[in-house]
């Protein structure tokens, strides 16, 4: 039985977190002794983690911020963990090894896996004792607030760099020739039966007359959600009867709501906020529109295919790998073109049927059994 450690930020609502939970649910307890170290608050998916996985929860967020303020607040709370962590971060990541027991890491592992970059990688590299160390890259771009030199410098120290698509693997290899033999591809799991079960049999929509468009995304700049505004304007100018629902939350929500109000689209575009279970909204929509220019995988596109909701996406690295024109439509990030294709998918029943049928066949290669087999082969 192999001992494995996974390190991730949290289990709040998000594509990376859904991918982690799906992977953990597919690993058998007779094969692996698994610890999961979480570093931040956010436990939306915690109840889905199998009981045989040992979850270690720490909150490192108090160690960040202005130095004097951080130490003052920690001293008032008698929070020695935060004080020790901040000192290690100030003096250098190799000192993290002295905090192993404070983080609840007492074992030697066969494999330690950082499921996110940044502090997760630093902990695995500097704190954890393991025969092999892997890191998982889920991003569609390298501009994530960490210097490229640090990203590559960390990756060189890992035994494997796991990514979710061929396009991202190619980009990683292009960064540095020393990374070429380290990169391997493990796609995200799409558990069709579980998704269908969670979608249920009751529609969350009250408006049954309009064409229902859905976008599920974190509300952040790189997701290109502002594209929805001019697309909706185009549709409204054509007297197209639609309701565009946005599921998600993030730091640009206020900005988006201000734009929607400014363009007099409050009846057409509705931001519903974060939903622990977005699947009913996807299942009972008429169309999934994915505006993100930067995507490593596009898991929501495959979830839409599983729920037989046709997809339109702008070209990102993840979308290009998944959508071929038969199982969904790739459209330039152009409001006029997107509006035309939305109308076309609504009016052309044959096209809708073809897209749905091809989408169903597409997700087969992302089934839990197939992806878990790839993961097991890597670990062996």
Secondary structure, DSSP 8 states (H G I E B T S, - for coil): -EEEEEEES--SSSHHHHHHHHHHHHS-TTTEEEEEEE-SS--TTGGGS-TTSEEEE---GGG-S-HHHHHHHHHHTT-HHHHHHHHHHHH-GGGGGGGTTTTT--S-EEEEEESSSTHHHHHHHHT--EEEEEEEE--S-S-SSS-HHHHHHHHHHSSEEEES-HHHHHHHHHH-GGGGGGEEE------HHHHHHHH-SS---S--SSEEEEEE---SGGGTTTHHHHHHHHHHHTT--EEEEEE---TTHHHHHHHHHHTT-TTTEEEEE--S--HHHHHT-SEEEE--S--SS-HHHHHHHHTT--EEE---HHHHHH--SSSSEE--S-HHHHHHHHHHHHH-HHHHHHHHHHHHHHGGGG-HHHHHHHHHHHH-
